[in-house]
Amino acid sequence: MSDLLDTLAAYAMRNAPLAAATTRTASLALLDALACLAASLADPPPLLGPWFAGANDAAFVPGCDDRQDPIKTAFDISLLIRWQDFSDTSLLGGHPSDNLGAILAVAAHRARMCRRAGMAGPRMDDVFRAMRTAYEIQGCLAINRLDAPAVGLDHVAYVRLASAAVATVLLGGDAGQVRAALSHAVLDGGSLNAYRHPPNIGPRKGWAGADATSRGVLLAAMAMKGEAGTADPLGAAIWGFEAVHLNGTRLRLGRDPGDYFLDRVIFKLAPCQRNGSTAVEAAMRLHPWFKAHGFAAARIDLLTQDEAMARIVRDGPLANPAARDHCLQYMVAVALLHGRLDVTAYDDATAADPRIDRLRTCMTVRESAAFSAAHHDPAIASCANALRITAADGAVSPLVEIAYPIGDPSRRAEAMPMLEAKFRTLSATLWNGVQQDTILTLFADPTRLAELGVAEFMDAIAVP
């Protein structure tokens, strides 16, 4: 039997009370996710809605009319949260709010069943605790880099494990059932990371997390129906996950599970990959200088970390939005030209601007050993980039170096008004000003929000 799965099951069942500060951060993460969800509904993804007609009325997706089972509801909620690449991230990458599909779908399903039975249902405190557990499981496992070239799997495998655990707890499961769900999540293996890299990069990276979290709900439902777990899906010789995918290296936890990753969640104030976020911010700061020099560059020097070099430094054609939003040079070029980076930056109309590719060709991107070391040092965990422009007229800009993105915990106070502005901007097509005010009032007092029933919360965010 795997000690690691036992540890994760015990942690999920411990379900300890949250500190006030953690509740506050959980409420911010949920509000941010709702903003992302609302924005995606302005141009809905093709996969939204029931797979087949005639779905039941077990749960619903905010902003949508369809009533469907919690598995597809989980898929759709996470699909919308993740679709525009604007959702939260963590110190080790990934998108922990992917798990909110499972959490909200299962919690809402339980709430509806309890309401019909005249029983007290789950509260938002249960949602926040599940967020803490899911963020922590995903984060603690992320020390094992499944998306490294030597492995080649996608990191959303950890979303599947985290969602399976919290969905089972929300459904009323015990430690054995949580472990059973986890064991089957391990046996699922992992999807190939190929859809995040050319020539296969495309929309799938926008629904990979949704696929993982909804699969977690299915496995939780199976465990609740009595499906037995397996003894050692991780360490079994020849056929176990570690033997097949990790060449026998043991999967481990980066730290003892607690509240670490939710407390340190990183919010996105620009829709871009975390490793490039400080480069985008530097470009925005240099926009007025660049404008004063006619947007004409002879050379652009960009220093970054090894993670960015491996993941988002790309030359050549960018065939679609999914390729553009993971190209550091593209993001920096747009931010230099416009002084901002929003969700329209990656569409075909914006990409057609010939100035973007001209700027990309004059960029020199190099790794800074110091930036890489600080990025990987847990005591620092920076995400630094530095940018300097040599204009066509020979003028040289200041070197703008930024260590932490605006959404980093170290800049939380600075980001607070921007998070509210992000919510208002992204959700304006779903909720009118009065409804936005009502929702923001709910979130203004996280302790009171935690006491609210999930059914009442879902009513509050429903669209009339």
N, C-alpha and C positions, 0 to 999 in steps of 0.2 A: 504494500500500500504506500502511496506517495505521501511523504510528510508534507510536501508543499501544498497539496490539495487539502489535506487535513487542516493545515494552518489557515488557508484562505477560508475554508468553511467555518472554522471556529471564529475567525475575525468577523465574517459576515453575520454570524448569529449573535456575536457579542453586542453589536448594534448599540454602542454606548451613546449616552446623551451628548449633544453637541454644545460646545462652548458658544457664548453669545457672538464672538467674533467669527466663528465658523458658520453659524447660522446666517450672519450678515453676508459673508462671502457667497454662501450657497444661494441666497436670494438674489444677489447680483448676477451670479452665473445663470440662474433660471431666467431672470429678466433679459439678459443679453441673448440667451438662446431663443426666447420668444420674439425678440426683435429680428433675429436672423430668419426665423420661421416665417414671420409676417412678410419680410422682404421677398422671400422666394415665391410667395403666393402671387406676387405681381406678375410673374411670368412662370407659371407652374411647370415643374419638371414632368416629362412624359410619363414617368412611372407612378405618378401620384394616383391614388384611388384604388378601389378593389381590383384584384386580379381577375375576378369573375363577377358577373352580375348576380344579385340576390344575396349579398352578404348580410349577416345578422346585425343587430344593433348593440353589440357589446360595448363599443367605445367609439370616440370620434376624434378627429384631428381638428385642432383649433383653426377656424377659418374655412372649414370644408363641410359640405352637407352630408357626405357619405358616413354611414354608420357601418363599422366593419369589425372583424375580430381583432383582439389585442395584438396578434402577431403582425398583421398588415398595418395596424395603427402604429405600432412601434416603428415599423419600416418608414412609414410616411412622415412621422414626426421627426425622426433623425434625418431623413432625406431633406426635409425643408430646412432644418437647422444647419445642415452642413453644405447645402447646395451652392451657396455663393462664397464658400471658403472664408467666412467672416466669423465663424464660431471660435470659442475659446481653445486654448492649447495649454501645454504644460512644459515644465523645465526639460523634459526628455522627449518632447514632441508628441505627436498624436493629438487627438481631439476628444477629451474626456466627455464633453457634452453629447457625443454620439450616443452615450448610454441613456440620455434622457428619453429617447424613444421608448425603451423598455420600461423605464421608471414611470413615466407619465401614463403610458398605455395601461400597464398593469394596475397602477394605483387607481386610475379612473375606472377601470373595469371592476375592481374590488369595491370602490365607492358606490357604483351603480347597483351592484348586487346587494350590498348592505342596505342601500336606500330602499330597494324593493322589498327587502325582508324586514324593514323597520328597525334595523340595527345601526349602531354607531360605526361609521366607516373610518378609513385611514385619514390622518390629518396631514397637513403640509409638513409637519415635523418628520413624518415618516418618509416623505419625498426627499427632504433635505438630508436625512440620515442615509438614505439609499444613495444619494449623490455622493456623499462623503465616502461610502464604501466602494462604490464603482470607480470614482476618481482614484482612490487609493490602490485598489487592486490593479487597475490598468497602469498606474504610475509605478508601482513597486515592481511590476513585471517588465516594464519598459527598459530596465537595465540590460536585459537580454535582447540585443538588436536583431530581431527577425528580418528586418529589411536591409541588413548588411548584404553586400554582394555574395558573400560566402554562403548565405542561407537563402535569400531571395524570396522570402515570404512577406506578406503585408502585415503591418503592425496592428491592423484591426482584429487580428486573432485575439488580442487582449481585451478588446471591446466585447467580443463574444463571451469570454470567460467572466468578465466583470458583470455583464448584463445577465448572464445565466444565474450568477450568485444572487444578485439583488432581486431579480424577478422571482426567484424561488422563495426568498425571505418575504417579499411583499405578498406572495400568494399564501403565506402561512406555513411554509415548509420548515422542517427541522434540519439539524446539521447533516444527517445522513442524506436527506433529499438534496440539500445544497451540494454536497460532495458528489452525488450521483450526476447532477446537472453539470458540474464542473468537469467530471471525468469524460462525459460525452462531448463537451466543448473542446477538450484536448484531442479526443479521437477524431474530431472534424479536421484536424490538421490546420492548414492555412491556405489562403488564396495567394497566387503569385503576385509579387510586387511589380510585375511587368506593366500593369496598366497605369503606373505612375511615371513611366519612362518611354521615350521615343523608341520604336515607332508605334507603340501601342497606347500611348497616353491619350486619354479621352474621358468622356463623362463618367465612366465607371468609378473613378476615384471619388466622385461626388455622392455615389450611393453605396460605396463599400462599407462605410460605418453603419448605414441603415440595414444592410444585409446582415452584418454581424450582430447588431443589437436585436433584430427581430428573430434571428436564429437562437439567440440566448433565451428569448421568451418561449420559443417552441420547446427547447430543451428543458426549461423550467416546468412547462406544462407536462411534459413527459415524465419528469421526476415526480411531480405531484400525483400522477396517475399510477405510480408504483414502478416505473421503469428502473431497474436496478443499475447501479453504477458499476464501473470496472475497477479491478484491484490496483493496477499500476499502468495507466495509459502513458505516463511520462517516461518512466525508467525501464520498462520492459526491454529485455535484450532483443535485438534485431528489429522488432516491430514497433517499439515504443516511440513516442514523439522525439525524444532526445536522440535515440539511435538513428532514426530516419532523417531528421532535419538538422540536428546539431552535432552530428559526428560524435555522439556520446557525451558531449558537454552537458552538465546538469543545468536545468532551468532553475534560477534562484530569484529570491526577492532582493531588491536593492536596499531595502530597509525594513524594519519591523512595521507592519501596517498600523496606521493611526489616523491622523488628520492632515498629514503633511501636504499632499498634492491638492486637495481642495483649498486649503489655506493659502497656497502659493499659485493658484491658477493664474494664467496669463490671458488677459482679454485682448482682442484685436480691435484696434481703432482704425485700421486700414485692412482691406481684404487681401492679405498677402501671406505667404509662407513666413513663419516666425523668423527663420534664419535671415530673411531679407528685410524684416520690418524696420530695423534701425537704419538700413541703407535708404529705404523709402523716406523715412523721417528726415534723414540728412538731405536728401534730394529736395524735399519740400522746403527746408530751411534755405537751400541755395537757389530756389526758384526765382526770388526777386533779383538776386545778383545775375543769374543767367539771363533773365528777361532784359536787364539793363544792358547786356552785351549781345542783344539780338538773337538769343537762342542759338548762337553759332559756336561750336566747340571744335578745337583742334585735337584735344585729348581729354579724356575723363579717366581719372585713376580711382580705383575702388579697392580698398583693402577689406577682407572679410575673413571668416573662419572656415575651417576645413569642411564642416557640415554643409555650409552653403556651396562651397566649391563642388562637393560631390552631388548635391541634390538639385541646385537651382541655377548654376552657371551654365548657360546653354547658348550655343551659336547656331546659325542657320535658320531656316524657315520655322515658323510656329503656326501649325496648321489650324488650331482651334483655341477657344478660350481656356480649355484645360491645360494646354501647353503654355499659353502666355502667362497664366497666373502662377506658374512655377519656373519662370525665367527671370532671374535677378536683373539682367540688363534691361529687359522690357519694362519691368516695374519701375526701375530707377529713371528710365527715359521718360515715361509718362508723367511721373511725379515732377521731374525737372521742367517739363513743358507746361504742365497745367497747375502745379502747386498743390496737387491733391491726387489721391488714388481712390476711386470708388468702384462700385460693382460694374459700372459701364466701361471701365478701363480695358476690359478684356474682350469686348465684343468686336465684331468685324469692322464696324464703322470707325471705332477708335483706332484699331490696328492698321487701317488703311492709310493713316497719316504717314507719309514717307519720311518725316523727320525722325520718327521713332527708330526705324532701322538704320538711318544715318548715324544717330547717336549710339546705337548698339555697336556699330562697326568701329567707332573711335574709343570704345571703352577698353581699358586694360584692367582685368580683375586678377588680383593676386591674393594668396593666403598670407595672413599675418600669423606667425607662430605664436605670438603673444595672445592674439585674439582666440586662437584655437585652444591654447592652454587654459585660458580663463573660462572659455565656454565649457570645457570638460571638467573643470575643478568644481566640485559640489559646493565648496565654500564661497565661490564667486558666481558661477552659473550665469555669466553674462552672455550677450548675443550681439557682440560689437561689429560695427561696420564703420568705415571712414571714407569720405568722398572729397575729392578735389577736382576742380575743372580748370583746364587751360583753354581760354576762349580763343577764337580765331583771330582776334585783334592783339593777342599776346598777353592779355591780362590773366592773372592767376588768382583764383578764388581762395578764400580761407579753407583750411582743412577742417571739415566738420566730422567729428568723431562722436558716436553715440554708443554707449555700452549696453543700455537696457531699453527695450521698447516701452512706449507710453503705457501699455497695459500690464507691465510687469508689477509684481507686488511692491517693489521698491518705489514705484511712482503712483501708488493707488490713489492718494489724495488728489494728485494732478489729473488723474483719469476720471474721477467721479462725475464731474459735469459733462465730460465727453461721452460717458456711458449713457447718461440720460438723453443727451442730444442724439446719440446713435439710435436709441430706442424710438424716439419721436420721429426721426427721419425714416428709419426702415419700416416702421409699423404704420405709417400714415395712410397707406393704401388699404389697410385692414381695419384699423380702429380710428374713429374720428377723435377730435381733440378732447371731447368730454370723456370718451371711453379711455383714452390714454391717461387722462388725469386720474380716473378711477383706479386704473391698474397701478399707476405710479404711487398713488396714495396707499394702496395695499402693500406695496414693496417698501414704502418708507419706514414701516415699523416691522422689521423682520421677526421680532419675538411674537408680535400679535399675528403676523401672517402664519407662523409655524403652528399656531393653535387652530387655524382655520381648517375646516374639513376639505378634503380633496374635491368632493362633489361641489361644494360651494365655490371653491376656487375655479373649477372648470366652468361653472355657470358664469362667474365673473369675467372670464376671458372669452366667453362665447360671443360670436358675432350675431347680433339680432337679425 
